[in-house]
Amino acid sequence: MTQQENTVPCHHPVDFNDKATQKKFDLWMAKSKLTQIRAVSAFTGLLYIVAFIADNLVAPKELIPLMTIVHFYIMPPFLFTITFLTFTKKLSKLTLGLLFFSPIVAAVGNLVIIADLNDPSMRLTEIYLILFWIFTVSGMRLKHATLSATIIFIMVFTTTYFYLPLTLEYFVMHCFWMSAAFSFGFLGAYLIEKSNRAVFINQEQLKTLAITDKLTGLHNRANLEEVLQEELNRSQRYEHTFGLVLMDFDYFKTINDTYGHQVGDEALIEIAQLITKHLRSTDKAIRWGGEEFIIIYLDTNYEEALALSEKLRVKIESHLFKTVSRQTASLGVTLYQPGDTIDSIIKRADLALYKAKGSGRNCIQFV
């Protein structure tokens, strides 16, 4: 991954224009919502058990068997299943699928119950609560919540208009309250989603700042261990190899002494830009410190590592710097060897760089 790919586009916080960032946000949201879904599904399951107890105290006796099926034998097991599934990450798609259908099942159960009532108005309030639950506490993403709530809205509207004995006055007020629950729920979910995206962007930008060299925009030394360990692990697992280059900007102290540190910083920025343009899409560059840089060439061999390094050396040598004219660089190159550690591979590259400097600089040495 190059340095450009580490940045997070600062788009409007309700949408991302690139698929990679959207996918990363989706994974971040899935992890952050997991605890919420677990708690809400468990708590809602318990509430249905409380509703079952209340049914036995106040509901008409002829309806208690039906209410028992819905409020005790269907909804609590459905919701507790979601709770248990949240502990298994591999079943996350099944968890979200059941979560999506749980309010629909609850709404169908509610409609079946009130279909046997002479006055269904008292039980229709559960529909408003279901709609609000979908958007505000369920843990569903906005698009999934909207689809689930829309299915329920259409289903309830059709049932209450064609099949339930509602007066015109109550039907109109019922539609109003159902629309209000849907609208306020959607607005709340939209604002939460927007806030989550803003938080995600801020976190990603902070992460980027933590691993980025402020002057050059390359990875910084603090990030080197993570990047290099990742490549060592990958090479060991898949028996690949990679090249590591330690590059030194020749006679940089002379630039600072002659022109000042500001000009020296400008020269470092220019050389970092040259390195970045030189990188392949899979390669990485790190500012090791001062005028030294580390370049990691992925999936490369001896000949290719030397060829890429020579191409960079020539590019720097031929570049006309804005203030300091022509400059050169020395490069020490090494390849991953089985059993390498972070320290061992860097030490070999440092030894190669030492040889390059000892050979008159502006050259490449391999160890």
HELIX and SHEET records of a PDB file:
HELIX    1   1 GLN A    3  ASN A    6  1                                   4    
HELIX    2   2 LYS A   19  VAL A   58  1                                  40    
HELIX    3   3 LYS A   61  LEU A   63  5                                   3    
HELIX    4   4 ILE A   64  THR A   68  1                                   5    
HELIX    5   5 ILE A   69  ILE A   74  3                                   6    
HELIX    6   6 MET A   75  LEU A   85  1                                  11    
HELIX    7   7 LYS A   89  LEU A   91  5                                   3    
HELIX    8   8 SER A   92  ILE A  114  1                                  23    
HELIX    9   9 PRO A  120  MET A  122  5                                   3    
HELIX   10  10 THR A  125  THR A  136  1                                  12    
HELIX   11  11 LEU A  142  PHE A  162  1                                  21    
HELIX   12  12 LEU A  168  ILE A  211  1                                  44    
HELIX   13  13 ARG A  221  TYR A  238  1                                  18    
HELIX   14  14 PHE A  252  TYR A  259  1                                   8    
HELIX   15  15 HIS A  261  HIS A  278  1                                  18    
HELIX   16  16 TYR A  302  SER A  318  1                                  17    
HELIX   17  17 ILE A  342  GLY A  358  1                                  17    
SHEET    1   A 5 LYS A 284  GLY A 289  0                                        
SHEET    2   A 5 GLU A 292  TYR A 297 -1                                        
SHEET    3   A 5 GLY A 243  PHE A 249 -1                                        
SHEET    4   A 5 ALA A 329  LEU A 335 -1                                        
SHEET    5   A 5 ILE A 364  PHE A 366  1                                        
END                                                                             
